[in-house]
Amino acid sequence: MSLKMYGLDRYAHELVAEFCPKGVLNETHDMRTTAALGLERFFGEHLRLGDKPEGDYWRKTWDRFVKIMDDSGIKVPTLDETASTNSTTIRQVVNDLWDEEKFPTAHRKVALAVLIQLCDDMVWWAQRYKKFSPQKT
């Protein structure tokens, strides 16, 4: 397993630059706070926000995070793109995130550290982009 930490800043920039015109960069601070509460909480937030731009931002960030981890050799439980989103599939993902056999503690710790760093990088970029585009409050 290998992870290129310098790549996180690039991914963070791509996400912030994409969502800046949508006025949702204030969500970046919420992402960083939620990341510290756990992977399952971060995963679930896009479900609460739905199809609004804020929800899209959270979902795209989660999807990018899952891809980063997959590229490093750690498979993070997530919704299958072809599966319908309902209480059963959501419960399964959350249970898999907590399941030691499906997602070992060592992988969980690395994944959480990476998610927190990704969010830190996104906060940094969001602070630079905010002055160029009005954001929702």
C-alpha positions in Angstrom: 0.0 0.0 0.0 1.4 3.4 -0.9 -0.2 6.8 -0.7 1.1 10.0 -2.3 0.3 12.7 0.2 1.1 15.5 -2.2 -1.8 14.3 -4.4 -4.3 15.3 -1.7 -3.7 19.0 -2.2 -4.3 18.7 -6.0 -7.6 16.7 -5.4 -8.6 19.3 -2.8 -8.0 22.1 -5.3 -10.0 20.3 -8.0 -13.0 19.9 -5.7 -12.9 23.5 -4.4 -12.4 25.0 -7.9 -15.3 22.9 -9.3 -17.8 23.9 -6.5 -16.7 27.5 -6.0 -19.1 28.9 -8.6 -22.0 26.9 -6.9 -21.6 29.0 -3.7 -21.1 26.1 -1.4 -17.5 26.5 -0.1 -18.7 27.2 3.4 -19.6 23.5 3.5 -15.8 22.8 3.5 -15.5 23.8 7.1 -18.4 21.5 8.1 -16.6 18.7 6.2 -13.5 19.2 8.2 -15.5 19.2 11.5 -17.5 16.1 10.5 -14.4 14.2 9.4 -13.1 14.3 12.9 -16.4 12.6 14.1 -15.8 9.5 11.9 -16.1 8.1 8.4 -19.7 7.0 8.9 -20.8 10.5 9.8 -19.0 12.0 6.8 -20.4 9.4 4.5 -24.0 10.1 5.7 -23.9 13.8 5.3 -24.6 13.9 1.6 -27.7 11.8 2.2 -29.1 14.5 4.5 -28.4 17.3 2.0 -29.8 15.4 -0.9 -29.6 16.7 -4.5 -28.8 20.3 -3.5 -25.3 21.6 -4.6 -24.2 21.2 -1.0 -25.1 17.5 -1.1 -23.3 17.1 -4.5 -20.2 18.7 -3.0 -20.2 16.2 0.0 -20.9 13.3 -2.3 -18.2 14.2 -4.8 -15.7 14.7 -1.9 -16.6 11.3 -0.5 -16.3 9.6 -3.9 -12.9 11.2 -4.5 -11.8 10.1 -1.0 -12.9 6.5 -1.7 -10.9 6.6 -5.0 -7.8 8.0 -3.3 -8.0 5.2 -0.7 -8.7 2.5 -3.4 -5.6 3.7 -5.4 -3.5 3.2 -2.2 -4.8 -0.3 -1.7 -7.5 0.3 1.0 -11.1 -0.4 0.0 -13.4 1.9 1.9 -17.0 0.6 2.1 -19.4 2.8 0.1 -22.6 2.7 -1.8 -22.4 0.8 -5.1 -23.1 3.3 -7.9 -25.7 0.9 -9.4 -27.5 0.2 -6.1 -30.5 2.2 -5.1 -30.1 4.4 -2.0 -32.4 3.3 0.7 -32.2 2.6 4.4 -31.0 -1.0 3.8 -28.1 0.0 1.6 -27.1 2.9 3.9 -27.2 0.7 6.9 -25.0 -1.9 5.2 -22.4 0.7 4.3 -22.3 2.0 7.9 -22.1 -1.5 9.3 -19.3 -2.3 6.9 -17.4 0.8 8.0 -17.6 -0.5 11.6 -16.9 -4.1 10.7 -13.4 -5.2 11.7 -13.3 -8.0 9.1 -14.5 -5.9 6.2 -12.7 -2.8 7.2 -9.9 -3.4 9.7 -9.1 -0.9 12.4 -5.6 -0.2 10.8 -7.3 0.7 7.5 -9.9 2.8 9.3 -7.2 4.8 11.1 -5.3 5.5 7.8 -8.5 6.3 6.0 -9.6 8.8 8.6 -6.2 10.5 8.6 -6.4 10.9 4.9 -9.9 12.2 4.9 -9.0 14.8 7.6 -6.0 15.9 5.6 -8.0 16.1 2.4 -10.5 18.3 4.3 -7.7 20.5 5.7 -6.4 21.0 2.2 -9.9 21.9 1.0 -10.4 24.4 3.8 -7.1 26.0 2.7 -8.2 26.3 -0.9 -11.7 27.4 0.0 -10.3 30.3 1.9 -8.4 31.4 -1.2 -11.3 31.0 -3.6 -14.1 32.5 -1.5 -13.2 36.1 -2.3 -13.7 35.5 -6.0 -17.2 34.1 -5.8 -20.1 34.9 -3.5 -20.9 32.0 -1.2 -24.1 30.9 0.5 -24.2 31.6 4.2 
